[in-house]
């Protein structure tokens, strides 16, 4: 598959997943799905916490790998643009709509601890292509994302946090 086709497929899958969640939840109260404006200060705090965690774990475990722009330079510009859209923006948004909006809402009867833990573990296991060290780091990422969702009542902080993380990770 060509780099452009591969990147376009990633955009399509992520967009489709987000659309399915939005269609399936259209009749649910917006507040329960976290489709509300969050507190700005709390949002910034959680973004800062996740970025600090991200940089600290990368300094210790070097999970990101070396800065190597050669694949980006070698790829067609459209493939790079689509890749950034898919992995940097649409993918994280879709994943947060699935885990911190849809599943978080579905697990509400179990309480916040279970909501946060189950969605974090499920989301981390989705990243099975990585080492167990990285999956463990992602599980803690998921705990921070879930904590932000619970504390702010909004899915927007986890989306912003996830986008920030992925933009760092893909370069």
C-alpha positions as CSV (number, residue, x, y, z in Angstrom):
1,X,0.0,0.0,0.0
2,X,1.4,3.4,-0.9
3,X,2.2,5.9,1.9
4,X,-0.6,8.1,0.9
5,X,-3.2,5.3,0.8
6,X,-2.0,4.0,4.2
7,X,-2.3,7.5,5.8
8,X,-5.7,8.1,4.1
9,X,-6.9,4.7,5.5
10,X,-5.9,5.8,9.0
11,X,-7.7,9.1,8.6
12,X,-10.8,7.2,7.3
13,X,-10.8,4.6,10.1
14,X,-10.4,7.3,12.8
15,X,-13.0,9.5,11.3
16,X,-15.4,6.6,11.0
17,X,-14.9,5.5,14.6
18,X,-15.6,9.1,15.8
19,X,-18.7,9.3,13.6
20,X,-20.0,6.0,15.0
21,X,-19.6,7.2,18.6
22,X,-21.3,10.5,17.8
23,X,-24.2,8.9,16.0
24,X,-24.7,6.2,18.7
25,X,-24.7,8.8,21.5
26,X,-26.7,11.5,19.8
27,X,-29.7,10.9,22.0
28,X,-27.8,10.8,25.3
29,X,-27.6,13.9,27.5
30,X,-24.5,15.9,26.5
31,X,-23.3,16.2,30.1
32,X,-23.2,12.5,30.6
33,X,-21.0,12.0,27.6
34,X,-18.7,14.8,28.7
35,X,-19.7,17.1,25.8
36,X,-19.5,20.2,28.0
37,X,-17.1,23.1,28.3
38,X,-14.5,22.3,31.0
39,X,-12.9,24.6,33.5
40,X,-10.0,26.2,31.7
41,X,-7.6,26.1,34.7
42,X,-8.3,22.4,35.3
43,X,-7.8,21.7,31.7
44,X,-4.4,23.4,31.6
45,X,-3.4,21.6,34.8
46,X,-4.2,18.2,33.3
47,X,-2.5,19.0,30.0
48,X,0.6,20.1,32.0
49,X,0.5,16.9,34.2
50,X,0.3,14.6,31.1
51,X,3.1,16.5,29.3
52,X,5.3,16.3,32.4
53,X,4.6,12.6,32.7
54,X,5.3,12.1,29.0
55,X,8.7,13.9,29.1
56,X,9.7,12.2,32.3
57,X,8.9,8.7,31.1
58,X,10.6,9.4,27.8
59,X,13.8,10.7,29.6
60,X,13.9,7.5,31.7
61,X,12.7,4.8,29.2
62,X,13.4,6.5,25.8
63,X,10.1,5.1,24.5
64,X,9.9,7.8,21.8
65,X,13.1,6.8,20.1
66,X,15.6,9.1,18.4
67,X,14.5,12.3,16.5
68,X,14.6,11.1,12.9
69,X,13.0,13.2,10.3
70,X,14.3,11.2,7.3
71,X,11.0,9.2,7.0
72,X,9.1,12.4,7.0
73,X,11.3,14.0,4.4
74,X,11.2,10.9,2.2
75,X,7.4,10.6,2.3
76,X,5.1,12.5,-0.1
77,X,3.9,15.7,1.5
78,X,0.2,14.6,1.4
79,X,1.1,11.3,3.2
80,X,2.8,13.4,6.0
81,X,-0.2,15.7,6.3
82,X,-2.6,12.8,6.4
83,X,-0.4,11.0,9.0
84,X,-0.4,14.1,11.3
85,X,-4.2,14.4,10.9
86,X,-4.7,10.7,11.6
87,X,-2.3,10.1,14.4
88,X,-2.0,13.6,15.8
89,X,-5.6,14.8,15.8
90,X,-8.4,12.6,14.5
91,X,-7.1,9.3,16.1
92,X,-6.7,10.8,19.6
93,X,-10.1,12.4,19.3
94,X,-11.7,9.2,18.2
95,X,-10.1,7.2,20.9
96,X,-11.2,9.7,23.6
97,X,-14.7,9.7,22.3
98,X,-14.7,5.9,22.5
99,X,-13.0,5.5,25.9
100,X,-13.5,8.7,27.9
101,X,-16.9,9.5,26.5
102,X,-18.8,6.3,25.4
103,X,-17.2,3.7,27.7
104,X,-16.8,6.1,30.6
105,X,-20.6,6.8,30.4
106,X,-21.4,3.1,30.0
107,X,-19.4,2.3,33.2
108,X,-21.0,5.1,35.3
109,X,-22.8,2.7,37.6
110,X,-19.4,1.2,38.7
111,X,-18.2,4.6,40.1
112,X,-15.3,6.8,39.1
113,X,-12.5,4.6,40.3
114,X,-13.7,1.7,38.1
115,X,-14.6,4.0,35.2
116,X,-11.0,5.5,35.2
117,X,-9.3,2.1,35.8
118,X,-11.2,0.0,33.3
119,X,-11.0,2.6,30.5
120,X,-7.3,3.1,31.1
121,X,-6.5,-0.6,31.0
122,X,-8.7,-1.2,28.0
123,X,-7.2,1.7,26.1
124,X,-3.6,0.6,27.1
125,X,-4.2,-2.9,25.8
126,X,-5.4,-1.5,22.5
127,X,-1.7,-0.5,22.0
128,X,-0.5,-4.1,22.0
129,X,2.1,-3.4,19.3
130,X,4.3,-1.9,21.9
131,X,6.5,-3.3,24.6
132,X,5.0,-4.0,28.1
133,X,7.0,-1.1,29.4
134,X,5.3,1.3,26.9
135,X,1.9,-0.3,27.5
136,X,2.4,0.3,31.3
137,X,3.3,3.9,30.6
138,X,0.2,4.2,28.3
139,X,-1.9,2.7,31.1
140,X,-0.8,5.5,33.5
141,X,-1.5,7.9,30.6
142,X,-5.0,6.5,30.6
143,X,-5.4,7.0,34.3
144,X,-4.5,10.7,33.9
145,X,-6.9,11.0,30.9
146,X,-9.7,9.3,33.0
147,X,-8.9,11.5,36.0
148,X,-9.2,14.6,33.8
149,X,-12.5,13.4,32.4
150,X,-13.9,12.7,35.8
151,X,-12.6,15.8,37.5
152,X,-13.7,18.3,34.7
153,X,-16.8,16.4,33.6
154,X,-15.7,17.0,30.1
155,X,-14.1,14.9,27.4
156,X,-12.3,17.9,25.9
157,X,-9.3,17.9,28.4
158,X,-8.5,14.2,27.6
159,X,-8.8,15.0,23.9
160,X,-6.4,17.9,24.2
161,X,-4.0,15.9,26.4
162,X,-4.1,12.9,24.0
163,X,-3.5,15.2,21.0
164,X,-0.5,16.8,22.7
165,X,1.0,13.4,23.6
166,X,0.6,12.0,20.1
167,X,2.0,15.1,18.4
168,X,5.2,14.7,20.5
169,X,5.3,10.9,19.9
170,X,5.0,10.9,16.1
171,X,7.8,13.3,15.3
